Amino acid sequence: MKIAVRAAMIVAALLAAFIAHPLPAGAAQNAPGTTEHTIAMGDWNRPYLLHVPPDRRPGERLPLIVALHGGLNDAAYVENQSGLDKIADKDRYIVAYPDGLLGTWNAGACCWFARWAGVDDVGFLDKLIGTLVKQGVADGRRVFMTGFSNGGGMAYRYACERADKIAGIAVVSGALAIGCTPKRPVSVLAFHGTWDPSVPYDGGGNMDADVHFPFIGVQLLMEFWRWVDKLPALSWPVPDGPEGCVGTGPGAVEVALCTKQQGGHEWPDYASKLIGEFFAGRPSLPKPVA
């Protein structure tokens, strides 16, 4: 009941905002710091935040991280939650924080409004990435994606359907909610707490309010990615990671899992640093994203 009331309040607030305040047209793409932008998807101008390091030179293309918020959150929330801006400024990434429909992403069997409306979020992310590449802001061979909860599920979906456009993903407290047959091996880093009440570590529960299909256990999911990528067992300690972070070892493609004992549905304080390092270790795509 509390979730339903919160959802209704968010819907009412967002609809009121759409009516009263047209979405921003967007600032110059090379402006340092965080600026607001929109991308036209049919009759819908979809908003996103773009963070650019202060030392980016005019015309310089930098690696891009697309960061997806959790369910019933928004771009500003995950920007603050993740602390990725600090990593971007230090390690020189561009970070795009897009907004889902009424705080949700269509990750397949989840979640809520975006799934019910049949929103083409894969197409939206295609256009977002393509736009930043065409504008000369992002390096089309160094595109990465991360996400929390429902946003993590969306990152999984994008990797499944657009493996040729993504150099690696990192998922925090998320679940794979769609059939997955990637065209090429995908590097995956996952973070998950053993006491997560929303996406159970060992699987079970229901993927959505009206989808009575259980979540896949996190360790089993990592075994799936390892199998798809034809990699050895997750037995190597992740460099600079805390206890509980293990992966398939050094290589162009890597799968790794950081398990937080008694951790809940949260973004661990060490996650963003490891995400930056994990992405830095991934090779460029064979050809840039168009």
N, C-alpha and C positions, 0 to 999 in steps of 0.2 A: 504494500500500500504506500509506504514512504517513497519507494522508487517511482511509482505511478504518479504521485502528487508532484514529486520533483520534476519528472518528465513534463507534466502538464504545465508547470510554471515556466520551464525553460522554453517550451513551444510558444506559450503566450508572449514571453519576453522577446524572443527572437522574431516572431511575426510582427510585433509592435515596432521593433527596431527596423525591420525591412521596410515597413510602410512609412515610418516617420523619417528615416535617415537613409538616403540612397547610399549604396556601398561606394567606398572611395575609388576614384579612377586610378590611383597608384602614383607613386613618386618615382623619381629617376632610379633605374635599376642599379646604378653603380654607387648609390649613396651609402656611406658607411653607417653602421649601426643597424637598427631594425626599422623597416618601413612597411607600409601597408600597400597591397596591390590587389587587383582582381583579374580574373580570366573569364572571358565570355564562353559559356557552355550553352549554346542555344539561346534561350531567353533569360538565362540565369547567369548573373555575374558572380562567380565563385571567388571568395576572398582568401588571401593567404598573407602571411608575414614573411619578409625576407630579411635575413641577417647577413650583413657583409662585414668582413674584418676591416678595421680602420686602416690597415696598411696595404690594402689591395690597390694595385696600380691601374690606371685607366686602361681598359681593354684587356686586362689580365683575366684569363679563365681559371677558376679555382675548382677543386673537387666539390661536389654538391651532396649534401645530406638532406633528404626529405624526411621530416619528423612528423609523425602522425599522432594526434592526441587520442586519449582514451574515450570511451563512451560517455556521453553527456558532459564532455569537456569541450575546450576549444583551443585554437592555436596559441593564444596568449598563455593558457594554463600549462600546456606542455613545454612551452619555451621556459617558463619559470620552474616547472617541476623538474625538467631534465638538466638544466644548467649547461646545455649544449653551446650556448653563445660563448662561454669562456673557453671551451674546447676549440670552437671555431676560430676564435681570435688567436689562440696560442698556436694551433696546428694548421691554420689557414684553410678553413673550409667555408663555403657558402652554406647556409642552412635555410631551407624553405619550410614554413609551418603552415600547411593548408588547413582549411576548415571543412569538416564533413557536414552533411545535411542534419540540421538540428542536433549537432553534437554526435553524430553516428557515421559509421562507414559501412558500406555494403561489402563485407568480407566473405560472403557466401551464405552460410547458414546463420550468420549473425551480421548485423545487429539492427534491431528495431526499425526506426524510421527509414534509414537508407535502404535497407533490405526490402521493407514493405513497399517503398516507392520504386524499387528497381533501378536505383541510381547507378549510372555507369562511372563508378569511382576509378576503375582501371583506366578508362578513357580520359578522365580528368587528370589523373597523375601523368599519363602520357603527354597531355597537352602542357601541363605545368613544366615538366622536365624539358620538353621540346622547346618551349618558349624561352626558358632561361638559357638553353644552349644557343638558340638562334640569336638571342640578344647579346651573345658574347660574354655572358656572366659566368656560366658553368662550363666545366670541361666535360664534354659528352662521353668521354671514355672513363670518367671517374665519378659515377653516379651511385649513391648509396641510399638506403632507406632504413629507418628505424621507427618504432612505434610502441605505444603502451596500450595494453589490454585490447580493446576493439581495434585500435590503431596498429597494434602488433599483428592481429589477425589480418588486417588489410595489407601489411608489409609481406606477410606470408603469401597472400593471394597474388600480390604483384610479382613476387619472385617466381611463383608457380606459372604465371601466365606471360611474364615478360622477362624471363631469365636472360635473354640476349641484351636487355637494356639496363641491367643492374649489376654492379660489381660486387655487391655484398649487402646483407641485411643484418640488423640486430633487433631482436624482439624482447620486450620487457613485459612479463606477466601476460603474454598473449597466447592464442591458440590457433592452430590451423583449422579452418572451418569450410574447406572446399576440397574437392578432388584435385590432386596435384601431379602434373606430368611436365616438369620443366624441360625446356629444349636443351639446356646445357647445365653443367654442375654449378651449384650456387653455394657460396660461403655463407654460413649462418652462425650467429652468436646469439644465445638465448640466456635470459636471466629469469629465475623463478623462485618464489618462496614456497617452502613445504607446507606452510599454513595458509596459503592463498585461499580465501573463501569464495572468490568469484570465478577463478579458473583453477580448479583443483589440480595440485601437482601430480597426483596419481590418477587423474581422470575421473569421469563420472559427471553427474549433474546433467543439466540441459543447456544446450548452446544458446538458446534464446527463449523468450517467454512462450512462444508457440512452436518451438522446435525441440521436440523431445528426443534429442540425439546426444549422447554423452560426449564430453570433452575427451580428447586423446591424452593419455598420460604424457607428461613432458619428456621423460626418458625414452619412452617408445617413439615419440615424435622425433627426437634427435637421432634415434636409430634409423628412422625412415630417411632423414636427410643424409646420414652417413651412407646408407645403402644406395640412395639415388646418386650420390657423388662418388661412389666406389672408393670409400676411404676406410682406414683401419678403425679400431675401437677408440672410443673416447677415453684415453688413458694418460695423456700428456698434461701436466700442469700448465695452465695458461700463464704466460709471462706477466708478472706484476699483478696477477689476480690473487684474491684471497683464497683461503682454503675452501674447497668445494667447486672451484673452477677447473674443469678438465676439457681437453679437446683432442682432436685427431692428430695434432702435431704440426710442425712447420710444413708449409707447402703453398702452392698457388691457391688451392681451394682448401678450406678448413671448416669444420663444424665444431662448435664448442658450447658448453653449458655451464653456467654459474648457478649453483644451487645454494640458496640462502636458508639455512636451517631455522625453522620457526619464523621465517619471513612471511609477510602477508602480501596483499595486492598492492605493490609499491614499486617505485623506481629506486633501487639501491643507490646510496651515495657514491659508490665507486663505479657505477655502471658507465657513465658518460666518458670517463677517462679511458676505460677499457674499450669502449666503442670506437673512440678516436684512434686508438692504437691498432685495433683490429682492422678497421677500414684502411689505415695507412699501410698495412701489410699485404693488402690485396692488389694483384696486378691490374693494369688497365684493361678495359674491354678491347677485343680485337678491332672493333671499329666504333666510332663515336655514335651516340644516339642521334637520330635524325630530328 
